[in-house]
Amino acid sequence: MFFLVSLLMDISGLLTAAVCCNQKITAARLLLVPAGAVILSMLLLVFLPGYISYVLIMHAVVNPLMVLLVFRPESLRDFLRLWLTVYLVLAVAGGIQQSIRLQTGMNSEGQILFCGILAMALFIVWQCRQRVLGRVCLVELSFSGQTISLKAFCDSGNLLRDPDSGMAVSILRKEVFPEEWAGELSETARWIPFSTIGRESAEIQVVTLDKMRIFLKGTVKEIDTPRIGLHEGKFMSEPGVQMLLNGSFC
């Protein structure tokens, strides 16, 4: 019973974090990694001499390792975001006051109430932050049998389209575009006009790839022959964002 309850809670937390943070996740890792973590937690619970040491190892080693193995984040920032999201989901699902009481041994109603209010405030801050980060998603671009993964912002304000075909055009930082792809696509690349708030008239180079996969809000969208505009320099203050998706994909 302990194994099943813990496994379902971990899977729920990881799956919700994947949906909230727009991350790619596979069924094998979603099942096998939490199962291994729960088995390890059961062994620790049996063989460790004290409950405090068990709690410390679980929170400082086992749970962070589980998040790393399931999501394989590329940066410390991504890892912390996913880790905190999993903990927030588990705290809300299990009851914040009950979780605090079990983990800390608090018996004072005032202390438990204060911790509950603090947790609620943190949840509100997290929700406000999600309004921005919720639009940052994982995108895979494929061409000639090769695939690259990058972070993209689902920008409802990007309405750029190819004037000839009418196809939606997403914007990619030219610095992250593979050089071998650029060499193969140099002959078929086109220049189309575009305008922005700070720039009334300009042209951008547009290439056509084989496929684009967008991991957004728990769904996977596949776009065949996507049009990608290559932009020089950064276009967002949010670190790590390398691409602006067209508004029709959001």
Disulfide bonds with the S-S distance in Angstrom:
Cys154-Cys250 1.93
